[in-house]
Amino acid sequence: MSEEQATEPQQTFEIQKIYLKDISFESPQSPAMFQEKWEPTTNLQIGTKHKSLAENVYEVVLSLTATITTNEKTAFLVEVEQAGIFTLAGFEDGALGHVLGSYCPNTLFPFAREVISDLTTKGGFPPLLLAPVNFDSIYAQRQQETKQADEGENETKH
């Protein structure tokens, strides 16, 4: 084993806990909505945030808000904050940001998708089955937007 390999920090990714942080289901037009022809339109908003809890320990929260309309009326609105506590060690800053902004939300998404499906069914509607989300793409887009905003700030300061 070379000396370089021996000094490289080992990367650790551990899931300590996955839990629901917040949940909401609203069906403002019920029961009249059940008499409408079911032609749903879905608007999905996705957000992620993270914070450090201790050295190498982070809470990551995936927020999903789905608004379903039919005939220009809100059939239902479901909001879920699916959270997890992760131990992440041995990652450089850039790699750590990617793990927190993409890999952890990707880990949480199936749990949030299941909660949303269950809630819509319990609300009397067909299950809302969310398509997979490309969190790598979302993370890259946010990084690009942040970079452009920083460059824009630098330009205005001159």
C-alpha positions as CSV (number, residue, x, y, z in Angstrom):
1,M,0.0,0.0,0.0
2,S,1.4,3.4,-0.9
3,E,1.8,6.2,1.5
4,E,-0.7,8.3,-0.3
5,Q,-3.4,5.7,0.0
6,A,-2.7,5.3,3.7
7,T,-3.2,9.0,4.4
8,E,-6.4,9.5,2.3
9,P,-9.4,9.9,4.6
10,Q,-12.0,7.1,4.4
11,Q,-15.4,8.3,3.3
12,T,-18.3,7.4,5.6
13,F,-22.0,7.6,4.7
14,E,-24.3,6.3,7.3
15,I,-28.1,6.8,7.8
16,Q,-28.8,7.3,11.5
17,K,-32.5,8.0,11.2
18,I,-35.2,8.7,8.6
19,Y,-38.4,10.4,9.8
20,L,-41.3,12.7,8.9
21,K,-40.7,16.2,10.1
22,D,-43.9,17.8,8.8
23,I,-47.0,16.7,6.9
24,S,-50.2,18.4,5.6
25,F,-53.1,17.3,3.5
26,E,-55.9,19.7,2.4
27,S,-58.9,19.0,0.2
28,P,-60.7,22.3,0.2
29,Q,-63.4,21.3,-2.4
30,S,-64.4,18.0,-0.8
31,P,-66.9,16.4,-1.1
32,A,-67.9,18.3,-4.3
33,M,-64.6,17.4,-5.9
34,F,-65.5,13.7,-5.9
35,Q,-68.4,14.5,-8.3
36,E,-66.1,16.2,-10.8
37,K,-64.6,14.4,-13.8
38,W,-61.1,13.4,-12.7
39,E,-58.6,15.2,-15.1
40,P,-55.8,16.1,-12.7
41,T,-53.0,18.5,-13.3
42,T,-50.0,18.2,-11.0
43,N,-47.8,21.0,-9.8
44,L,-44.8,19.7,-7.8
45,Q,-42.4,21.9,-5.9
46,I,-39.2,20.4,-4.5
47,G,-36.9,21.9,-1.9
48,T,-34.0,20.7,0.2
49,K,-32.1,22.1,3.1
50,H,-29.5,20.8,5.5
51,K,-27.8,21.7,8.7
52,S,-25.0,20.4,10.8
53,L,-26.0,18.8,14.1
54,A,-22.6,17.8,15.3
55,E,-19.2,17.1,13.8
56,N,-19.8,14.9,10.7
57,V,-23.6,14.6,11.5
58,Y,-26.2,16.4,9.4
59,E,-29.9,16.7,9.2
60,V,-31.2,16.8,5.6
61,V,-34.8,17.8,4.9
62,L,-36.6,17.1,1.6
63,S,-39.7,19.2,1.1
64,L,-42.3,18.2,-1.4
65,T,-45.5,20.2,-2.1
66,A,-47.9,18.8,-4.7
67,T,-50.9,20.7,-5.7
68,I,-53.5,18.8,-7.8
69,T,-56.1,20.7,-9.7
70,T,-58.9,19.5,-11.9
71,N,-61.2,21.8,-13.9
72,E,-59.2,24.8,-12.5
73,K,-60.2,23.9,-8.9
74,T,-57.8,22.6,-6.3
75,A,-58.6,19.0,-5.7
76,F,-56.0,18.6,-3.0
77,L,-52.7,19.9,-1.7
78,V,-50.2,17.7,0.1
79,E,-47.0,18.9,1.8
80,V,-44.4,16.6,3.2
81,E,-41.1,17.3,4.9
82,Q,-39.1,14.0,4.9
83,A,-36.0,14.2,6.9
84,G,-32.9,12.2,7.7
85,I,-29.9,12.3,10.0
86,F,-26.7,11.3,8.2
87,T,-23.2,10.7,9.3
88,L,-20.9,12.0,6.6
89,A,-17.1,12.0,7.1
90,G,-14.1,12.1,4.8
91,F,-15.6,14.2,2.1
92,E,-14.0,17.3,0.7
93,D,-16.1,20.5,0.7
94,G,-17.3,20.1,-2.9
95,A,-18.1,16.4,-2.5
96,L,-19.8,17.0,0.8
97,G,-22.1,19.6,-0.8
98,H,-23.0,17.2,-3.5
99,V,-23.8,14.4,-1.0
100,L,-25.9,16.8,1.1
101,G,-27.7,18.4,-1.9
102,S,-28.2,15.3,-4.1
103,Y,-27.4,11.9,-2.6
104,C,-29.2,12.4,0.7
105,P,-32.4,13.9,-0.9
106,N,-32.3,11.0,-3.4
107,T,-32.2,8.6,-0.4
108,L,-35.2,10.4,1.3
109,F,-37.4,10.6,-1.9
110,P,-38.9,7.1,-1.9
111,F,-40.0,7.6,1.7
112,A,-41.7,10.9,0.9
113,R,-43.2,9.5,-2.3
114,E,-44.8,6.7,-0.3
115,V,-46.2,9.1,2.3
116,I,-47.8,11.2,-0.5
117,S,-49.3,8.2,-2.2
118,D,-50.8,7.0,1.1
119,L,-52.2,10.4,2.0
120,T,-53.9,11.0,-1.3
121,T,-55.5,7.6,-1.0
122,K,-56.7,8.2,2.5
123,G,-58.1,11.5,1.3
124,G,-60.4,9.7,-1.1
125,F,-58.4,10.3,-4.3
126,P,-56.4,8.0,-6.5
127,P,-52.8,7.5,-5.3
128,L,-50.4,10.2,-6.5
129,L,-47.4,8.3,-7.8
130,L,-44.6,10.7,-8.3
131,A,-42.0,10.0,-11.0
132,P,-38.4,9.7,-10.0
133,V,-36.5,13.0,-9.6
134,N,-33.0,13.7,-10.8
135,F,-31.5,15.4,-7.8
136,D,-28.1,15.5,-9.4
137,S,-29.6,17.8,-12.1
138,I,-31.4,20.0,-9.5
139,Y,-28.2,20.3,-7.5
140,A,-26.1,21.2,-10.6
141,Q,-28.7,23.8,-11.6
142,R,-28.7,25.4,-8.1
143,Q,-24.9,25.5,-8.1
144,Q,-25.0,27.2,-11.5
145,E,-27.6,29.8,-10.3
146,T,-25.5,30.5,-7.2
147,K,-22.4,30.9,-9.3
148,Q,-24.1,33.3,-11.7
149,A,-25.6,35.3,-8.8
150,D,-22.1,35.6,-7.2
151,E,-20.6,36.7,-10.5
152,G,-23.5,39.2,-10.8
153,E,-22.8,40.6,-7.3
154,N,-19.1,41.0,-8.2
155,E,-19.9,42.9,-11.3
156,T,-22.2,45.3,-9.5
157,K,-19.6,46.1,-6.9
158,H,-17.1,47.5,-9.4
